[in-house]
């Protein structure tokens, strides 16, 4: 999933568990999870799963 929004600072500490929970759930089924973001340039979230 990708957007062209404001992005965020990936080194910042969030207050929630949303991305952490997503990464854990993907890992639990043998997949991989990646977030690429840059402030001012949007965000790309990738989740891949084995078939």
Buried (B, 14 or more C-beta within 10 A) or exposed (E): EEEEEEBBEEEEEEEEEEEEEBBEEBEEEEBEBEBEBEEEEBBBBEBEEEE
